[in-house]
């Protein structure tokens, strides 16, 4: 009789363990998508427009846990006293993203001009899923030059990239 009770307890215990194992993941979590990296919101192609033309095009790609990419921009930019863009040159410069770090609600980008090897710093802040503010950071401005306002960027599809003018 004692042996029958032991076998019965063993069977009941086994069934309880199997039941717990089957319900350990709730049905809602079984089909949940994998968590996306906060960097995913920044990936893609972004353009900034001035007088109907793209003057800056930024392509950001996620590779592993890092963001890589390039920024093609007008080589020379002039500002109004208000900090708004006044003019952009037709000549372009290309920067390679060296480092991208999330800080609060912004992405800090360190880029290097591929020709002059000069390093620049920018801050990108998403304002919606497909719009962002982009501004220079930590750059010394010549005397009398106004502090530039953030530039508005829009995310575009891969086939809709407008060339920098």
Rosetta blueprint (number, residue, H / E / L):
1 X L
2 X H
3 X H
4 X H
5 X H
6 X H
7 X H
8 X H
9 X H
10 X H
11 X H
12 X H
13 X H
14 X H
15 X H
16 X H
17 X H
18 X H
19 X H
20 X H
21 X H
22 X H
23 X H
24 X L
25 X L
26 X L
27 X H
28 X H
29 X H
30 X H
31 X L
32 X L
33 X L
34 X L
35 X L
36 X L
37 X L
38 X H
39 X H
40 X H
41 X H
42 X H
43 X L
44 X E
45 X E
46 X E
47 X E
48 X E
49 X E
50 X E
51 X L
52 X L
53 X E
54 X E
55 X E
56 X E
57 X E
58 X E
59 X E
60 X E
61 X E
62 X E
63 X E
64 X L
65 X L
66 X E
67 X E
68 X E
69 X E
70 X E
71 X E
72 X E
73 X E
74 X E
75 X L
76 X L
77 X E
78 X E
79 X E
80 X L
81 X L
82 X L
83 X L
84 X L
85 X E
86 X E
87 X E
88 X E
89 X L
90 X L
91 X L
92 X E
93 X E
94 X E
95 X E
96 X E
97 X E
98 X E
99 X E
100 X E
101 X E
102 X E
103 X E
104 X L
105 X L
106 X E
107 X E
108 X E
109 X E
110 X E
111 X E
112 X E
113 X E
114 X L
115 X L
116 X L
117 X L
118 X L
119 X E
120 X E
121 X E
122 X E
123 X E
124 X E
125 X E
126 X E
127 X E
128 X E
129 X L
130 X L
131 X E
132 X E
133 X E
134 X E
135 X E
136 X E
137 X L
138 X L
139 X L
140 X L
141 X L
142 X L
143 X L
144 X L
145 X L
146 X L
147 X L
148 X L
149 X L
150 X L
151 X E
152 X E
153 X E
154 X E
155 X E
156 X E
157 X L
158 X L
159 X L
160 X L
161 X L
162 X L
163 X L
164 X L
165 X L
